[in-house]
Amino acid sequence: MKPKNCLIFGASGQIGRNLIRSLTKNNIKVTALTRNIHQKGYILKTQANPGFLEIVEGSIFDYELIKKLLKNTDLCVNLVGILFEKGKNTFNNIHVEFPKMISKLASIYKIEKLIHLSALGIESAEDSIYAQSKLKGEKEIFNNFDKTVIVRPSIVYSVDDNFTTQLMTLLGILPIFPIYYNGKTKFSPIHCADLTNSITKIITDDIRENIIEFAGPEEMSFRDILEKLLSLIDKKRLLLPMPISIARVTAHFFELLPKPLITNDQLRLLKYDNILSGKYKNNNDFNFNCSSRFEDEVNKYSYMWKREGEYSKKEVS
């Protein structure tokens, strides 16, 4: 039987790299689009079984290229997303116009399935431009292509993330760490491999649910996460609640940086919990194995942020 081909947009991120591994292990061929094949290609090539990965260099704004790629694929996974706007990469272009384009082409070329990565909590965050662009993108997709599965995960973490790794870096440097909304915002962190293995099962088991929410086995406040990370890297820091009025001013200055630590839109988003809404089916309803526990997984790579680095040893009492 000829292997199916899956086209992945956003393949070079942490989710994309893990997904390439999972799909190719299940005899699904992958075509990965990347902006810079010289920078990302060598990393992507290590993720797949020989002969199961084709890497294409190009831009998601190249309509003719996207049309050609979708015409020659069976399945498509869209992982493209941004947390802040920069130049041509606006929330509207990335979260609305691009999904709209690929869903229209998916309908024209009658592909078998489109899987689109979204996020938990976006329906509640009415004052977040990011969240509303994500919602609008979902609606555009459903208007154009009914063979779509929207995947809405909570925060996704792994050794390759920009969440736990960035937090541990900052916690290692700053003696006082600011927290917003008293650190009460709730998350259900899900390990990247659990999410990508589940996306693979959506394909292999031909699951046709419109929206599936994904969460790890634990609900944790932002303060809980910070305290857990501090414990794992053997650091003590003062977690200081920051008034939102001051946070907005600091975020305004961060927005001037090429890669801001936090933006005002992200501040607004942090008001809302990032946990299962109960409105849609979730990973538990499909018996997806998303049982990896936050502390156990982060402990596997947190040694890099300890004082002794790779020579750190966990004390055994």
N, C-alpha and C positions, 0 to 999 in steps of 0.2 A: 504494500500500500504506500502510495506517495505521501511523504510527510507534508503536513499543512505548513503554510508560510505565514508568519505573524510579523507585521510591520509595527515597530515601536518608535513613537516620537518621545523624546526626552530620555533616551536610552542610557546616557552617560551619568545620570544622577544615581544616588544610592539605591533607589527603588528599581531603576532601569537595569543596573548591573546585576542585582540579585534576581530580577525577573528573567534576564537572559540565561542565567545559570539554570533556573528552575524549568523554563520552557524547553531548552535544548536537552536537558536530562530526560524530558518526556517526549523526545523525538519530534519536536516542533521546530522547524527552521525559522530563523529570525533575520529580519532586515532591520538594521538600526541606522537611523538618520542622526548625524552629528554635524555640528557647525565646523569643527576643526579635526579632521581625521588624523593629522600628525600629533595633535595634543592628546586626543581621547582614544584613538584607534588601538594603540598598544595595550591600553587598560581593558578595553572591551574584548579584545581577542583572547584574553586570558579567562574570560567568563564562560566561554562556550565550548562544546565538544567540536572537534575538527569537522569542517564541512557543513556546520549547522548555522554559521553566522556570516552575513554579508553586511559590510559597513559602507554606508553611502554618505558622502560629504555634501552638505547643502543647508539651505535656510528654510525654516518653516514658512517664510514669506514668499518662497519661490513656488508659485501656483502650478506651473507646468511640471516641475519636478514632483510635487505632491500628487498631482493627478496621475502621473506615470507610475509612481510607487503604489498608489491605492488600486490602480487598474490591475496590478500584477500580484495582489496579495489575497489571502483568504480571510485573515483576521487583522484587526488593528487595535493597538493599545495606545492611548494618549496619556502621557505622564507629564506633559509640559505645564508648568505653572511657575508663578513668581510671587514673592512676598512684598516686593517694593517695585515701583516703576522707575525705569531709566531709559531715556531716549525713545526708540521705537517700541521697546518692550513695555507697553502700557497694559493695565488690567483689561481694558476693553479689547486690545489686539490679541492678547495671549489667552484670556479666559472666555472671550465671547466670539470674536471674529474667526480665530483659528478653529475652535471646535465646530463652529457653524460651517466653515468651509469643508472640513474633512467629513462631517456627517452628510453633507449634500453629495459629496463624491462617493461616500460609502453606499448611498442609496442608488446613485447612477450605476455603479459597478457591481452592485448586489453582493457585497462581501457578506460573510457568514455572521460576523459579530464585531461590534465596536465596544471596547471597554474604556471608560473615561474616568480618570482619577479626579475626584473632587475632595471635599473635606467635611468633617463633622462640624456641627454648630453654626453653619452658615445661614440657616433659616431664621435663627434668632437674632443674628447680628445685623439689624436693619440699618445701622449707622456706619457700617464698615464698607468702604468701596470694594475692597478685596472680596468680601463675602458676597456682596450683591452681584459682582461681576461673575463669580462662580455660579451663582444661582441662575443668572441670565444665560450663561453658557450651557447649563444643563437643559434649560427650556428650549434653546435653539437646537440642541442635539435631538431631543425628543420630537420636535416639530419636523425634523428632516429624516430621521432614521429610527425605526421602531425596534431594530435588533440591537439595542444598546443596553449595556449594564453600567450603571453609575456606581463607582466604588467610593464610599465616604469613610475614610479612616480618621481616627484620632491622631495625635502626634506620633510620627513614625521615627523610631530610633534604631541605631546600630553603630558600629565602629566608624562607619563612613558618613554619619549624619552631620548636620550643622546645628544640632540641638544640644544633645548631651556633651558633645566634644567642645562646643563653644562655651557652654556653661561651666564645664570643668576648667577650661582655660581661664575664664574670667574669675572664677572662685579661687583659683591658684594665685591670681595677681592682686585682686582687690581685697583690702582688709575689711571693708564695709560693702555689702552687696544690696542695692536697692530692690525692693519688691513692690509691685503695684497691686492695688485693691487688696492689700494685706495678705497677698499670696493665697487667696481663697479660691481662685479659679480652678475648676476641676478638669483633670485630663484622665484618659484611659490609654496610656502609652502602649503601642503595639510594635512588636519587634519586626524589622523589615522582612526577614525571611518568612515569618508567619504570614505577612500580608501577601508577599509575592507567590508563595506556595498556594495560597487561597485563590489568587488571580489565575494561576495555572489550572486549578481545579474548575474554576468557572468556565474555562475553555474546554478542558478534557471531558468534563461531565455535562457540557452543554447546558449550563444553568442560565435561565432566561429572565430572572428577576430584574425589574427596572432599576431599583435602588437598593443597595446593600450597605449597611453601616458596619464598620469594623472597629473593634476595641480590644485591648488587651484584657487580662484577667483582673486587673486592679484599677480602682478609682483613686487618684492621688491629686491632692491640691498642689499648686505650684510651690508652695512652701515645703510640702512633703518631698517633692522631687529635689529641691535644693538641699534639704537636710540629708536626704539619702545620698546625693552626690558628694556632699561634704564628708560624710562618713566613709564612703568608698575611697576617697583620695586622702583620708587622714588629715583633714584641715578643719580649723575652727574659724568661723567668720560671723560677723554681726549682720543679720538679715534685717535691714532697716526699711520699714514701710515708707514709701515716698508719696507725698501729696500729689494728686493727679495734676494740679495746676503747675507744679514744678516739673513733673514728668513731661508735660506737653512742651514746656520751654526747652528742656534738654533734648527731647525727640526732634524738635525743630532744627537744632544744631546738628544732630546726628544725620538728619536727612540731607545735609550738605555733603556728606562723605560718599565716596563711590559705592561702599557697601555698608549702609547704616546698621548699627546694632539694634535700633528700634525706631519705628516711625510712628507718627500720630495715628495712622490708620491701624497699625498693629496694637497700639494702646487701646483703641476702641474695641478691637477684636478680643483683647484679653479680659474684657468685662464678662464675656459669655463662656459658660462651661463647654468643654470639648469632650462630651460623653454621649453615650447612646440616647437618642431622643425617644425611642419607643414607638415612633410613627412608622418605622419600616422594619423589614426583616434584617437580622444582623448575622454575623459570622456563626453564632451559636445555632441558629436555625438550620444551617446547612452542614453542621458538624465539621466546620473547618477547624483545624488545630491551631488556635491562636493563644496557647497557654504559657508561652515564655514569660517569665516574671522579670520585671524591670531590674531589680537588684542583682539577680543571678546573671543576667546577660551583660549589664554594664560592668559588673565586677570582672568580666573576662578581659576588658580592655582599659579599665580605669587606672591600672598600675602605671600607665604612661604619664599620668598627672600627679603621681606621688613623688615625694622628694627623691627617692632612690631610683625612680624610673623603672626600667626593665629589671632591675635587681631587687625590686621590692618583694618582700615575702609577707604573706599573711600570718599573723601570730595565731598560734593554736593553743588554746588554754587547756 
